Amino acid sequence: MATTGGALPEVVGTSGETGLLVEPNNPDALVAAIRTLLDDAALRARLGASGRERVIERFTWEVTARGTAACYDAVLTKSALPDSVDFT
């Protein structure tokens, strides 16, 4: 769970798929999201599994290193920088 402020949505992903996002400075929305998670074990499990998968696909050191290497390669070969790097 995170707020929609700053870069947090880019990390968390789509609300309802990999986490829950609430508006900043909205305690009622935060309370509602917490209650939703407390009341729905299946949702907690699904969001947890999807969130973990998102982290593994995007934020591990290996993925970061491969992305950095791809950018260096693009610069050295004067190619376009990758919009995103997909190593699957």
Contact map, one row per residue, 1 for C-alpha under 8 A:
1110000000010000001111000000000000000000000000000000000000000000000000000000000000000000
1111000110010000001111000000000000000000000000000000000000000000000000000000000000000000
1111100110000000000011110000000000000000000000000000000000000000000000000000000000000000
0111111110000000000011110000000000000000000000000000000000000000000000000000000000000000
0011111110000000000000110000000000000000000000000000000000000000000000000000000000000000
0001111110000000000000000000000000000000000000000000000000000000000000000000000000000000
0001111111100000000000000000000000000000000000000000000000000000000000000000000000000000
0111111111110000000000000000000000000000000000000000000000000000000000000000000000000000
0111111111111100000010000000000000000000000000000000000000000000000000000000000000000000
0000001111111000000000000000000000000000000000000000000000000000000000000000000000000000
0000001111111000000000000000000000000000000000000000000000000000000000000000000000000000
1100000111111110011000000000000000000000000000000010000000000000000000000000000000000000
0000000011111110111000000000000000000000000000000000010000000000000000000000000000000000
0000000010011111111110000000000000000000000000000000000000000000000000000000000000000000
0000000000011111111110000000000000000000000000000000000000000000000000000000000000000000
0000000000000111111110000000000000000000000000100000000000000000000000000000000000000000
0000000000001111111100000000000000000000000001100110000000000000000000000000000000000000
0000000000011111111100000000000000000000000001111110010000000000000000000000000000000000
1100000000011111111110000000000000000000000000110010000000000000000000000000000000000000
1100000000000111111111000000000010000000000000000000000000000000000000000000000000000000
1111000010000111001111100000000000000000000000000000000000000000000000000000000000000000
1111000000000000000111110100110010000000000000000000000000000000000000000000000000000000
0011100000000000000011111100100000000000000000000000000000000000000000000000000000000000
0011100000000000000001111100000000000000000000000000000000000000000000000000000000000000
0000000000000000000000111110000000000000000000000000000000000000000000000000000000000000
0000000000000000000001111111110000000000000000000000000000000000000000000000000000000000
0000000000000000000000001111111000000000000000000000000000000000000000000000000000000000
0000000000000000000000000111111100000000000000000000000000000000000000000000000000000000
0000000000000000000001100111111110000000000000000000000000000000000000000000000000000000
0000000000000000000001000111111111000000000000000000000000000000000000000000000000000000
0000000000000000000000000011111111100000000000000000000000000000000000000000000000000000
0000000000000000000000000001111111110000000000000000000000000000000000000000000000000000
0000000000000000000101000000111111111000000000000000000000000000000000000000000000000000
0000000000000000000000000000011111111100000000000000000000000000000000000000000000000000
0000000000000000000000000000001111111110000000000000000000000000000000000000000000000000
0000000000000000000000000000000111111111000000000000000000000000000000000000000000000000
0000000000000000000000000000000011111111101100000000000000000000000000000000000000000000
0000000000000000000000000000000001111111100100000000000000000000000000000000000000000000
0000000000000000000000000000000000111111100000000000000000000000000000000000000000000000
0000000000000000000000000000000000011111111100000000000000000000000000000000000000000000
0000000000000000000000000000000000001111111110000000000000000000000000000000000000000000
0000000000000000000000000000000000000001111111000000000000000000000000000000000000000000
0000000000000000000000000000000000001001111111100000000000000000000000000000000000000000
0000000000000000000000000000000000001101111111110000000000000000000000000000000000000000
0000000000000000000000000000000000000000111111111000000000000000000000000000000000000000
0000000000000000110000000000000000000000011111111100000000000000000000000000000000000000
0000000000000001111000000000000000000000001111111110000000000000000000000000000000000000
0000000000000000011000000000000000000000000111111111000000000000000000000000000000000000
0000000000000000010000000000000000000000000011111111100000000000000000000000000000000000
0000000000000000110000000000000000000000000001111111110000000000000000000000000000000000
0000000000010000111000000000000000000000000000111111111000000000000000000000000000000000
0000000000000000000000000000000000000000000000011111111100000000000000000000000000000000
0000000000000000000000000000000000000000000000001111111110000000000000000000000000000000
0000000000001000010000000000000000000000000000000111111111100000000000000000000000000000
0000000000000000000000000000000000000000000000000011111111110000000000000000000000000000
0000000000000000000000000000000000000000000000000001111111110000000000000000000000000000
0000000000000000000000000000000000000000000000000000111111110010000000000000000000000000
0000000000000000000000000000000000000000000000000000011111110011000000000000000000000000
0000000000000000000000000000000000000000000000000000011111111011000000000000000000000000
0000000000000000000000000000000000000000000000000000001111111111000000000000000000000000
0000000000000000000000000000000000000000000000000000000000111111100000000000000000000000
0000000000000000000000000000000000000000000000000000000000011111110000000000000000000000
0000000000000000000000000000000000000000000000000000000011111111111000000000000000000010
0000000000000000000000000000000000000000000000000000000001111111111100000000000000000000
0000000000000000000000000000000000000000000000000000000000001111111110000000000000000000
0000000000000000000000000000000000000000000000000000000000000111111111000000000000000000
0000000000000000000000000000000000000000000000000000000000000011111111100000000000011000
0000000000000000000000000000000000000000000000000000000000000001111111110000000000000000
0000000000000000000000000000000000000000000000000000000000000000111111111000000000000000
0000000000000000000000000000000000000000000000000000000000000000011111111100000011001000
0000000000000000000000000000000000000000000000000000000000000000001111111110000011000000
0000000000000000000000000000000000000000000000000000000000000000000111111111000000000000
0000000000000000000000000000000000000000000000000000000000000000000011111111101000000000
0000000000000000000000000000000000000000000000000000000000000000000001111111111111000000
0000000000000000000000000000000000000000000000000000000000000000000000111111111110000000
0000000000000000000000000000000000000000000000000000000000000000000000011111111000000000
0000000000000000000000000000000000000000000000000000000000000000000000001111111000000000
0000000000000000000000000000000000000000000000000000000000000000000000000111111100000000
0000000000000000000000000000000000000000000000000000000000000000000000001111111110000000
0000000000000000000000000000000000000000000000000000000000000000000000000110011111000000
0000000000000000000000000000000000000000000000000000000000000000000001100110001111100000
0000000000000000000000000000000000000000000000000000000000000000000001100100000111111000
0000000000000000000000000000000000000000000000000000000000000000000000000000000011111000
0000000000000000000000000000000000000000000000000000000000000000001000000000000001111100
0000000000000000000000000000000000000000000000000000000000000000001001000000000001111110
0000000000000000000000000000000000000000000000000000000000000000000000000000000000011111
0000000000000000000000000000000000000000000000000000000000000010000000000000000000001111
0000000000000000000000000000000000000000000000000000000000000000000000000000000000000111
